[in-house]
């Protein structure tokens, strides 16, 4: 049997490089190309040793673990011991996900007849599976699995980061109380220029039980100015609460946002509720969160002031 050592080395070098890169991206480690290449080279060299019977002792669990530790050490350095073993754990996780994903794609593409032809009984009564994968298939499947893994991981990380700034919110307007989730946006610097009150923003649909339906549609269609032109045509008892707040939208120049003065706003800050009426509630016609995690964007001043 002819064995192409250079091809085996190159393939495993690429595979190990992809897995190390995925590990670094997951751990948000600043990587250096030469270190990743060196770590991948160690992993590929380890596979080449499998071709020599004299080195069979290297394929016991303890030596496999030592080689993986050496790969991580060369690729990312040591740093703190806790950081190092977390990186090592992520490396194993990426490997398990990649291996499982590749096998999953392989069996997904097989017909039932192909699957049955690859199964046979062992002398102990168990089942054995024959897996035959081409190099091209492994590389393509690996890239797909790692790409999907990174997408899911990054999305989960972003959700966890955002969730730390999401809190409970209550808005009181006359006898009506509205409750929702709000995102504390430390970059929110929107103030009413006349009263210098901070302005929080909510999805206008949240206030559908309080606002006239025609106003909600105007806001959703970005026709806020029309509301002021039609104030005398709409029977709304809270007209004295209405404000028009100027703001600068992204790539849209100067705009106006319809805002309302609440009786009070309550924001949960850890285990306590902060109550204030020194705030305006601006209304947005769209969705503030694509996944519905929150329906309001809070001004950071809301967790600092209390009345």
Secondary structure as UniProt FT lines:
FT   HELIX           5..27
FT   HELIX           33..48
FT   HELIX           49..51
FT   HELIX           53..59
FT   HELIX           61..76
FT   HELIX           81..109
FT   HELIX           112..117
FT   STRAND          119..121
FT   TURN            123..124
FT   STRAND          127..129
FT   HELIX           135..163
FT   TURN            164..165
FT   STRAND          166..173
FT   TURN            174..175
FT   STRAND          176..185
FT   TURN            186..187
FT   TURN            193..195
FT   STRAND          198..203
FT   HELIX           204..207
FT   TURN            208..210
FT   HELIX           213..220
FT   TURN            221..222
FT   HELIX           224..229
FT   HELIX           231..233
FT   TURN            237..238
FT   HELIX           239..241
FT   STRAND          242..249
FT   TURN            250..252
FT   STRAND          253..261
FT   STRAND          264..269
FT   TURN            270..271
FT   STRAND          272..276
FT   STRAND          279..284
FT   TURN            290..291
FT   STRAND          296..299
FT   HELIX           300..303
//
